[in-house]
Amino acid sequence: MNFAKLLALVQKPARYLGNELNAVKKPWEKNLVKIAFCFPDLYEVGMSHLGLRILYETVNRRDDALLERVFAPAEDMEKLLREKGYFLFSLENKKPLWEFDLVGFTLQYELSYSNILNMLELGGVEIFAEKRRGWPLVMAGGPGAFNPEPLADFIDFFVLGEGEEVVAEIIEVVKEAKVKGWERNDTLLALAQIPGVYVPKFYRVSYDEAGRLTEFMPLKKDLPVKFTKRIAQGFLSGYSLPSPIVPYLDIVHNRAMVEIMRGCSRGCRFCQAGMIYRPVREKTPELVLAEAEKIMEKTGYEEISLASLSSGDYPYIREVAKKLLDKYQEAGVNISLPSLRIDTFAVDLASELQRVRKATLTFAPEAGTQRMRDIINKGVTEEDLINTVKAAFKAGWQAIKLYFMIGLPYETDEDVAGIIHLAQKVADIGVKEGRVPRGRLKVTVSVSNFVPKPHTPFQWLGIISAEEIKRRQGILEKLAKKDRRLSLKMHDYRTSLLEAALSRADRRIGRVIYRAHKLGAKFDGWQEYFNYELWQKAFLEEGFDLEAYARRSFSLDDRLPWEPFAGGISQRFLKKEYRDAMAGKNTADCREGKCTGCGVCPALEISPVLTGGRKVSEIFA
């Protein structure tokens, strides 16, 4: 392969170049275990992923293994690869996928599944797991692994949970298999003994016509019928990233990322991440500051993101942010908090964060009425929002962005209209309290379509119909166009329907994904490439109706296709939350002292790790 000539023919050669600052290129022959970390999207998206940064550092520290990056090629590069007969290659040693021992995919988004098949094909790896012989083994992890079944035909083994420690156990098995010359099946059986690892070929799975799970039977002795997830026990002592890669081109999140905690205990009933990443584990502020300093020394980034699912819940967020601002302000470094809740937001903190540059404030009420916010257990009130935006406008902000959903369970037209009414109240405050000139005031209303997810209290429910989504969107459009202060943005109902179908799919849908791949599906998360009619055809040709499949509901007594992969969350807890949602009853955050009985802590033999309660003066003396 003439690499230089190839790069000269594509629009963004830096996507494939490698050799960025802090990239690690290890000798190919000297490392026994070779892993390709495949992100099924463009370089700009994949390089923004914190999990990739962590595993890259973790594996490449070892002297017996290497991990190299592979991203989905853009359309121009794919065309060249196919025309010239080249294989999809890694960035570091420019090796094709088929030369690796392990080819791993991260499952961040269901609409990337078609890219996985395309990358395997381009990399010279057989798409169907049952047809593969020898190396490589194909593995997958990430949130999508908590319902692995739609990809079971293509993935040799899945890993549930956090990867920093289990990857070491996987490497040890692969090392032994290569040294001793094990057969492929023996290697997979050894991997299946690792807690949190699921090998689909060792299980017989059956469903009835309604898609209910009727059989989940291990075909080998001593294999689990329920899977708990892996928790990285060393997270709290620091999986620091002293040398994250600095890309050549701008990426989606081009900044230093420092994890301040994992997990969330708020219990929003629509949120899968809040369920599958439990329990909460907070890093000490000393460790957070030390990691930030190491990263900045090695990168020179202009922004530090204090990352978590709910950064405002971190007990020392003010002090840590102020300390970092004081240290890096003169260098023009901005500090960002990607996930602040309305009820934990403080304008003085936000003002501190905007010392370097003032950005749009973003809040997620999620629903337009208190009735709906109680149903989804959001735990914030209209008063919380009004008081917060009032203070923000007074402090000088002129732009507010609000996130909502439509199609939530038990939603009425009044709830839908409440979205615009609430946004108008925010705009009124901007004019009245914030002294914002009418022409400069901007309230963006971003409305997505609710997609039910596995392992949440709404997992038994289907998505609402396409016609109903369009009707409710029409209500929003009619109300919003009367108010020029509002900018309404809504999501395409078709991508939501496909996401709903794939997120709660069973193993039978693997053949639909393959059919869609053969029809040309790829980059389905990108509006310019998404082809809904293609997916409809793929479903129909395999005996399913896409919308009907996405809309199917289950009773609370049904066995769900993803039930064995709950990772520790109790079905009893989820059923209780489902019933409480119907009653509009809130469940308190377990941080407040009372265990909510979600089941994760006893299942994993772990407890939440909270750092609050220490005297700030002792920490930040």
matplotlib code that plots the C-alpha trace (Angstrom):
import matplotlib.pyplot as plt

x = [0.0, 1.4, 0.3, 1.4, -0.4, -3.5, -3.6, -3.1, -6.5, -8.7, -10.2, -8.9, -5.7, -5.1, -7.9, -5.6, -2.1, -1.4, 1.9, 0.0, 1.6, 1.6, 0.6, 2.3, 3.8, 5.1, 7.2, 4.8, 6.8, 7.8, 4.3, 2.6, -1.0, -2.1, -5.4, -7.3, -9.6, -12.2, -14.5, -17.4, -17.5, -15.2, -11.9, -13.3, -16.0, -13.9, -11.0, -13.4, -14.2, -12.7, -12.9, -10.6, -8.1, -8.2, -7.7, -5.1, -3.0, -3.8, -2.8, 0.2, 1.8, 2.3, 5.4, 3.6, 0.7, -0.2, -3.4, -3.8, -6.7, -9.0, -11.9, -14.6, -13.3, -15.1, -16.8, -13.9, -11.4, -13.7, -14.1, -10.3, -9.8, -12.4, -11.1, -7.5, -8.1, -6.6, -7.7, -8.9, -5.8, -4.7, -3.3, -0.1, 1.5, -0.9, -1.8, -5.1, -7.7, -7.2, -3.6, -4.6, -5.3, -8.3, -10.5, -12.6, -15.5, -17.1, -20.9, -21.8, -24.8, -27.2, -27.1, -23.4, -24.1, -24.0, -20.6, -19.3, -20.1, -18.7, -15.4, -15.1, -15.6, -13.1, -10.6, -10.6, -12.4, -15.3, -18.5, -20.2, -18.6, -19.5, -17.5, -14.3, -11.2, -8.2, -7.4, -8.6, -11.3, -13.9, -15.0, -17.3, -18.0, -19.6, -23.2, -24.5, -23.1, -25.9, -28.1, -25.6, -28.2, -28.7, -24.9, -24.5, -24.1, -21.0, -19.2, -17.2, -17.5, -18.9, -17.6, -20.1, -18.9, -15.6, -12.7, -9.5, -9.0, -10.8, -8.7, -5.7, -7.4, -8.4, -4.8, -3.5, -5.9, -5.0, -1.2, -1.7, -3.8, -1.1, 1.8, 0.1, -1.6, -5.2, -8.0, -10.3, -13.2, -10.9, -9.8, -13.4, -14.3, -11.4, -12.6, -16.1, -14.8, -13.9, -16.6, -18.5, -17.6, -20.4, -19.7, -22.9, -22.0, -22.1, -25.8, -29.0, -31.5, -35.2, -38.1, -41.8, -43.6, -44.0, -40.3, -40.4, -37.4, -38.3, -34.9, -31.4, -29.4, -25.7, -24.3, -21.2, -20.8, -20.2, -21.3, -23.6, -27.2, -27.1, -24.2, -22.8, -20.8, -17.1, -16.2, -12.7, -11.6, -8.5, -10.5, -10.4, -6.6, -6.3, -6.3, -4.5, -3.9, -0.6, -0.2, -3.5, -3.1, -3.4, -5.0, -3.9, -7.4, -10.3, -12.4, -15.9, -14.5, -11.0, -10.1, -8.5, -10.9, -10.5, -13.0, -14.2, -16.6, -18.4, -22.1, -25.2, -27.7, -30.4, -32.6, -34.1, -36.4, -35.6, -31.8, -29.9, -26.5, -27.8, -28.8, -25.9, -23.0, -24.0, -22.8, -21.5, -17.7, -16.1, -12.4, -10.7, -10.2, -6.4, -6.4, -8.6, -6.2, -3.1, -4.5, -5.5, -2.0, -0.3, -2.5, -2.0, 1.8, 1.8, -0.8, -1.3, -5.0, -7.0, -9.9, -10.3, -13.5, -14.4, -16.3, -19.0, -22.7, -23.7, -20.8, -22.8, -23.2, -19.5, -19.1, -16.0, -16.8, -16.6, -13.2, -11.7, -12.9, -11.7, -8.3, -7.9, -9.0, -6.6, -3.8, -4.5, -6.5, -3.5, -2.8, -6.3, -7.5, -11.2, -12.8, -16.1, -18.6, -20.5, -23.4, -24.9, -28.4, -30.8, -31.1, -27.3, -26.4, -25.0, -24.5, -21.4, -19.8, -20.9, -19.5, -16.2, -16.2, -16.8, -13.8, -12.1, -15.0, -18.8, -20.8, -24.4, -25.9, -27.6, -30.2, -32.3, -35.8, -36.7, -40.4, -42.7, -44.9, -44.3, -46.5, -44.2, -41.1, -42.5, -43.3, -39.7, -38.3, -36.3, -36.3, -36.4, -39.2, -40.3, -39.3, -35.8, -35.5, -37.0, -34.8, -31.7, -32.3, -33.3, -29.9, -28.2, -29.7, -29.0, -25.3, -25.1, -26.0, -28.0, -28.4, -30.1, -30.5, -33.2, -33.4, -36.7, -38.2, -41.6, -43.2, -42.6, -44.9, -48.4, -47.7, -50.7, -51.0, -51.0, -47.5, -46.3, -47.5, -46.0, -42.5, -43.1, -44.9, -42.0, -39.5, -41.6, -41.4, -37.6, -37.6, -39.9, -37.4, -34.6, -36.4, -37.7, -34.9, -31.8, -32.0, -31.3, -32.2, -35.1, -33.3, -30.3, -32.2, -31.9, -33.7, -33.0, -35.5, -34.1, -36.7, -35.7, -38.0, -38.1, -36.5, -37.1, -33.9, -33.0, -32.5, -34.6, -38.1, -39.5, -37.9, -41.3, -42.7, -42.4, -41.8, -44.9, -45.9, -44.3, -47.7, -48.0, -44.4, -45.2, -48.5, -46.8, -44.0, -46.7, -48.1, -44.6, -44.1, -47.5, -46.8, -43.1, -43.6, -45.6, -42.6, -39.5, -37.4, -37.5, -35.5, -37.1, -35.0, -36.5, -35.1, -36.0, -38.6, -37.2, -33.8, -35.6, -37.7, -34.6, -32.8, -35.8, -35.9, -32.2, -31.9, -34.5, -33.8, -33.2, -30.8, -33.1, -32.5, -28.9, -30.0, -31.8, -28.6, -26.7, -29.3, -29.1, -25.3, -25.6, -28.1, -25.5, -26.4, -23.6, -23.2, -26.9, -26.3, -25.4, -28.5, -26.8, -26.2, -29.2, -31.7, -34.8, -36.4, -33.4, -33.8, -37.6, -36.7, -34.2, -36.7, -39.4, -37.1, -36.3, -40.0, -40.3, -42.0, -39.6, -42.1, -44.2, -41.0, -39.9, -43.4, -43.8, -44.4, -44.0, -45.9, -44.0, -44.1, -42.5, -38.8, -37.0, -34.3, -31.8, -32.7, -29.7, -27.4, -28.7, -25.2, -26.6, -29.7, -32.7, -35.8, -37.8, -36.4, -37.2, -40.8, -41.3, -40.0, -42.3, -45.3, -44.1, -43.9, -47.6, -48.4, -46.2, -44.2, -40.7, -37.8, -35.1, -31.4, -29.6, -26.9, -29.4, -29.0, -31.7, -30.9, -33.4, -32.9, -31.6, -29.6, -26.2, -24.2, -25.1, -24.7, -21.3, -20.3, -19.5, -20.7, -21.0, -17.8, -18.5, -15.8, -18.0, -17.9, -14.3, -13.3, -12.5, -9.8, -7.9, -8.0, -7.3, -5.1]
y = [0.0, 3.4, 5.3, 8.7, 8.5, 7.3, 10.2, 12.7, 11.6, 12.1, 15.3, 15.0, 12.9, 13.7, 11.2, 8.4, 9.7, 8.8, 10.0, 12.7, 14.2, 11.4, 8.7, 5.3, 3.3, 0.0, -2.5, -4.9, -8.1, -7.6, -7.5, -10.8, -9.6, -7.1, -5.3, -3.0, -0.6, 0.1, 3.1, 2.8, 6.4, 9.1, 10.0, 13.3, 11.5, 8.6, 10.7, 12.6, 9.4, 9.1, 5.3, 5.1, 7.4, 5.3, 1.9, 3.2, 4.3, 1.2, -1.4, 0.4, 0.7, -3.1, -4.6, -7.6, -6.0, -3.1, -1.3, 0.6, 2.8, 2.2, 4.5, 4.2, 5.6, 8.5, 7.9, 9.0, 6.8, 3.8, 4.2, 4.2, 1.2, -0.8, 0.4, -0.4, -3.6, -2.3, -3.3, -0.9, -0.3, 0.9, 4.4, 3.4, 0.5, 0.7, -3.0, -4.4, -5.6, -9.3, -9.2, -8.4, -10.9, -9.0, -6.6, -4.6, -2.3, 0.2, 0.2, 3.8, 4.2, 1.8, 3.7, 2.8, -0.9, -0.9, 0.7, -2.3, -4.7, -2.4, -2.0, -5.8, -6.3, -3.5, -5.0, -8.4, -10.0, -12.5, -10.7, -13.8, -15.1, -18.7, -18.6, -17.3, -19.5, -18.8, -15.1, -12.5, -12.7, -9.9, -8.3, -5.5, -3.4, -0.1, 0.7, -1.3, -4.5, -4.4, -5.6, -7.6, -9.8, -7.9, -8.2, -11.7, -13.1, -10.9, -10.5, -13.4, -12.1, -9.1, -7.3, -5.8, -2.8, -0.9, -2.1, -1.0, -4.1, -6.8, -6.0, -7.3, -10.6, -10.9, -10.3, -13.0, -15.5, -14.6, -14.8, -18.3, -19.3, -18.1, -19.7, -23.0, -23.0, -23.4, -23.9, -20.9, -22.6, -23.3, -19.7, -18.5, -20.9, -19.6, -16.1, -17.1, -17.9, -14.2, -12.4, -10.0, -11.7, -13.1, -15.5, -15.8, -19.1, -20.9, -20.1, -21.4, -18.6, -18.8, -16.3, -16.6, -14.7, -11.6, -11.4, -12.6, -14.6, -18.3, -19.8, -18.7, -21.9, -22.3, -25.0, -25.5, -26.2, -23.5, -20.6, -17.9, -17.4, -13.8, -11.4, -8.8, -6.0, -5.2, -2.3, -0.9, -1.0, 1.1, 4.0, 5.8, 5.6, 7.0, 5.7, 8.9, 9.9, 11.8, 11.8, 11.7, 12.1, 15.6, 15.3, 17.1, 18.3, 19.7, 17.0, 17.1, 17.5, 18.8, 19.2, 17.6, 15.3, 14.6, 12.2, 13.4, 10.6, 7.6, 6.7, 8.6, 8.0, 10.5, 7.8, 9.5, 6.8, 7.4, 7.4, 4.2, 5.6, 6.4, 2.8, 0.8, 2.9, 2.6, 3.0, 6.5, 6.6, 10.0, 10.7, 12.8, 16.5, 16.0, 13.2, 15.3, 18.2, 16.0, 14.4, 17.7, 19.0, 16.0, 16.2, 19.9, 19.4, 16.9, 18.4, 22.2, 21.9, 25.2, 23.6, 21.2, 19.3, 17.9, 14.9, 12.8, 12.1, 14.8, 17.1, 19.4, 16.6, 16.4, 17.8, 19.8, 21.0, 24.7, 24.4, 22.2, 24.5, 27.6, 26.1, 25.1, 28.5, 30.3, 28.1, 28.2, 31.5, 33.4, 30.7, 31.2, 27.8, 27.4, 25.0, 23.3, 21.1, 19.1, 18.0, 20.5, 20.0, 22.8, 22.1, 22.0, 24.9, 28.1, 31.3, 32.2, 28.9, 29.5, 33.0, 31.6, 29.1, 31.8, 34.0, 33.0, 33.0, 33.2, 30.4, 29.5, 28.1, 24.7, 23.1, 19.9, 20.2, 17.2, 17.8, 20.9, 20.2, 19.2, 16.2, 14.8, 15.6, 13.6, 10.7, 10.5, 11.2, 14.2, 15.8, 19.4, 21.9, 24.9, 27.1, 25.7, 26.6, 30.0, 31.0, 29.7, 31.5, 34.7, 34.7, 33.8, 36.6, 39.1, 37.9, 38.8, 35.7, 36.3, 32.8, 29.8, 26.3, 24.0, 20.2, 18.4, 15.1, 14.3, 10.9, 10.1, 7.6, 9.0, 12.3, 14.5, 17.4, 19.7, 18.3, 18.9, 22.4, 23.0, 22.8, 26.0, 27.6, 27.0, 28.3, 31.4, 32.0, 31.7, 34.3, 36.6, 36.5, 37.3, 40.5, 41.5, 40.5, 40.2, 43.6, 41.7, 43.7, 41.9, 41.4, 39.8, 37.4, 33.8, 30.7, 27.5, 24.7, 21.4, 18.6, 14.9, 11.9, 9.6, 6.2, 3.4, 1.7, -1.7, -1.7, 1.3, 1.5, 2.2, -0.8, -2.5, 0.2, 0.8, 4.1, 6.1, 5.9, 7.9, 9.7, 10.5, 11.9, 14.1, 15.3, 16.3, 18.0, 19.9, 21.2, 22.5, 24.2, 25.9, 27.4, 28.2, 30.1, 32.7, 33.7, 35.0, 34.7, 31.0, 28.8, 25.3, 22.3, 18.8, 15.4, 13.3, 10.8, 8.2, 7.9, 7.6, 4.7, 2.8, 3.5, 2.2, -0.9, -1.7, -0.7, -3.3, -5.9, -9.6, -11.9, -12.3, -8.7, -9.6, -10.8, -7.4, -5.5, -7.7, -7.2, -3.4, -3.6, -5.5, -2.8, -0.1, 1.2, 3.1, 6.2, 6.0, 8.5, 11.1, 12.7, 13.1, 9.3, 7.9, 6.1, 5.1, 3.4, 1.1, 0.0, -0.5, -2.7, -4.7, -5.3, -6.4, -8.7, -10.5, -10.8, -7.8, -4.4, -1.7, 0.6, -2.3, -3.8, -0.5, 0.0, -3.4, -3.4, -6.1, -6.9, -6.8, -10.6, -11.2, -12.3, -9.6, -10.4, -8.3, -9.4, -11.7, -8.7, -6.3, -6.1, -6.0, -3.8, -5.6, -6.3, -5.9, -2.4, -1.5, -2.8, -0.7, 2.4, 1.7, 1.5, 4.7, 6.4, 5.6, 7.1, 10.2, 9.2, 10.4, 8.2, 10.0, 10.0, 7.4, 9.9, 11.4, 8.4, 5.9, 2.9, 2.7, -1.0, -0.9, -4.1, -3.0, -2.8, -6.2, -7.8, -6.4, -6.4, -2.8, 0.5, 4.0, 6.0, 9.5, 12.1, 14.8, 15.8, 16.9, 20.4, 22.4, 24.3, 21.0, 20.1, 23.4, 25.0]
z = [0.0, -1.0, 2.0, 1.0, -2.4, -0.7, 1.8, -1.1, -2.5, 0.6, 2.0, 5.6, 5.5, 9.2, 10.1, 9.0, 9.5, 13.1, 14.8, 16.7, 19.9, 22.5, 20.1, 20.9, 18.1, 19.6, 17.8, 16.1, 16.5, 20.1, 21.5, 21.9, 22.1, 19.5, 19.9, 17.5, 19.2, 16.6, 17.0, 14.5, 13.6, 12.1, 13.7, 15.0, 17.0, 18.2, 19.4, 21.6, 23.5, 27.0, 27.1, 24.1, 25.8, 29.0, 27.3, 25.0, 27.9, 30.0, 27.4, 25.9, 29.4, 29.2, 27.7, 26.2, 24.4, 22.1, 21.3, 18.1, 16.9, 13.9, 12.9, 10.4, 7.1, 5.5, 2.2, 0.1, 1.9, 1.8, -1.9, -2.4, -0.2, -2.2, -5.6, -4.8, -2.8, 0.4, 3.9, 6.6, 8.7, 12.2, 12.6, 14.5, 12.5, 9.5, 10.0, 8.6, 11.1, 10.1, 11.4, 15.0, 17.8, 19.1, 17.2, 19.7, 19.1, 21.5, 21.4, 22.2, 19.9, 18.2, 14.9, 14.6, 14.3, 10.5, 10.6, 12.7, 9.9, 7.3, 9.2, 9.6, 5.9, 5.0, 7.5, 6.0, 8.9, 8.4, 9.4, 11.0, 14.1, 13.4, 10.1, 11.6, 12.0, 14.1, 14.9, 15.4, 18.0, 17.8, 21.1, 22.1, 25.1, 26.1, 27.0, 24.0, 25.5, 28.1, 25.3, 23.2, 21.4, 18.2, 17.5, 18.8, 15.3, 14.6, 18.0, 19.5, 23.1, 24.9, 28.0, 30.4, 32.5, 32.9, 30.9, 32.6, 34.7, 32.7, 29.7, 31.6, 32.3, 28.6, 27.5, 29.9, 28.4, 24.8, 25.7, 27.0, 24.0, 21.6, 23.5, 23.9, 20.5, 21.7, 19.4, 18.9, 20.8, 23.8, 23.9, 23.9, 26.6, 28.8, 28.1, 29.1, 32.6, 33.2, 35.2, 33.0, 29.7, 27.5, 24.6, 22.6, 20.9, 24.2, 24.8, 23.2, 23.0, 22.0, 21.7, 21.2, 18.4, 20.6, 21.2, 24.8, 26.0, 26.4, 26.7, 27.7, 28.2, 28.6, 26.4, 28.6, 32.3, 34.8, 32.7, 34.2, 33.3, 34.6, 34.1, 36.5, 35.2, 35.9, 38.1, 37.9, 41.5, 40.8, 39.4, 42.8, 43.0, 39.6, 36.1, 35.2, 31.6, 31.8, 28.0, 26.1, 22.3, 20.9, 17.4, 14.3, 13.4, 15.4, 16.9, 18.5, 22.1, 21.6, 25.3, 28.3, 30.0, 33.7, 35.3, 38.7, 39.4, 37.9, 38.2, 39.1, 41.8, 40.7, 39.2, 36.2, 34.9, 31.2, 31.6, 30.9, 31.8, 35.3, 35.8, 34.2, 35.6, 39.2, 42.0, 42.4, 43.0, 43.6, 43.2, 45.9, 44.9, 45.3, 42.7, 40.3, 40.5, 40.1, 37.0, 35.5, 36.1, 34.5, 31.4, 30.9, 31.2, 28.3, 26.0, 26.1, 25.7, 25.9, 27.9, 30.8, 31.1, 34.6, 33.3, 34.9, 34.4, 36.8, 37.6, 39.8, 42.3, 43.0, 46.5, 45.8, 42.3, 43.2, 44.9, 42.2, 39.4, 41.1, 41.8, 38.1, 36.9, 39.2, 37.9, 34.2, 33.5, 32.4, 29.8, 28.4, 29.5, 30.0, 32.5, 31.5, 33.3, 30.7, 32.8, 35.3, 36.7, 37.3, 41.0, 41.6, 39.3, 40.9, 38.9, 40.9, 39.9, 36.3, 36.4, 37.6, 34.8, 32.2, 33.2, 30.0, 27.6, 28.1, 26.5, 26.2, 29.4, 28.9, 31.1, 30.7, 32.3, 30.0, 30.4, 30.2, 33.2, 36.8, 36.3, 33.7, 35.6, 38.5, 36.2, 35.0, 38.4, 37.2, 40.7, 39.6, 39.7, 37.6, 40.4, 40.3, 36.6, 37.0, 39.9, 38.1, 34.8, 36.6, 38.3, 35.0, 33.0, 35.8, 35.7, 32.0, 30.0, 26.9, 25.5, 27.2, 25.7, 27.1, 26.4, 26.4, 25.2, 23.8, 23.6, 27.3, 29.0, 29.9, 28.2, 27.2, 24.7, 27.7, 28.7, 25.1, 25.0, 28.4, 26.8, 24.8, 27.7, 30.0, 27.3, 27.0, 30.7, 30.5, 27.6, 29.6, 32.5, 30.1, 29.0, 32.4, 34.8, 32.7, 31.0, 27.7, 24.6, 22.9, 19.7, 21.4, 23.6, 22.5, 24.0, 22.1, 22.6, 21.6, 21.6, 21.1, 20.9, 23.9, 23.1, 25.7, 26.7, 28.4, 32.1, 32.8, 34.4, 30.9, 29.3, 28.9, 26.8, 23.0, 21.3, 20.2, 16.5, 13.8, 13.2, 16.9, 17.0, 14.0, 15.5, 18.8, 16.9, 15.1, 18.4, 19.3, 15.9, 16.0, 19.4, 18.9, 15.6, 17.4, 19.5, 17.7, 20.8, 20.6, 18.3, 18.1, 17.1, 16.8, 16.0, 13.0, 14.1, 11.7, 13.4, 16.8, 15.5, 14.3, 17.5, 19.5, 17.3, 17.8, 21.4, 22.6, 19.9, 20.3, 18.5, 15.5, 14.5, 13.6, 10.2, 9.7, 10.5, 8.1, 5.4, 5.9, 5.6, 2.3, 1.1, 1.9, 5.3, 7.1, 9.3, 10.2, 13.0, 10.4, 8.8, 5.4, 5.2, 7.0, 4.8, 6.6, 3.6, 3.3, 6.9, 6.4, 3.5, 5.5, 8.3, 5.8, 3.9, 7.2, 8.2, 10.5, 10.3, 11.6, 13.3, 14.8, 16.2, 17.7, 19.2, 20.8, 24.5, 27.2, 30.4, 33.7, 33.9, 30.5, 30.3, 28.3, 25.7, 27.5, 31.0, 31.6, 31.1, 33.7, 35.3, 38.8, 38.5, 40.1, 38.0, 41.2, 41.5, 37.9, 38.3, 41.4, 39.6, 36.7, 39.0, 40.9, 37.5, 36.8, 40.2, 39.7, 42.8, 43.2, 44.4, 46.4, 45.5, 47.6, 48.3, 50.8, 53.1, 52.2, 50.0, 47.1, 46.6, 43.1, 43.7, 42.3, 45.6, 46.9, 43.4, 43.0, 46.6, 46.5, 48.1, 46.8, 47.5, 48.5, 49.3, 50.9, 54.5, 54.7, 55.6, 52.5, 54.4, 55.0, 51.3, 49.7, 52.3]

ax = plt.figure().add_subplot(projection="3d")
ax.plot(x, y, z, "-o")
ax.set_aspect("equal")
plt.show()
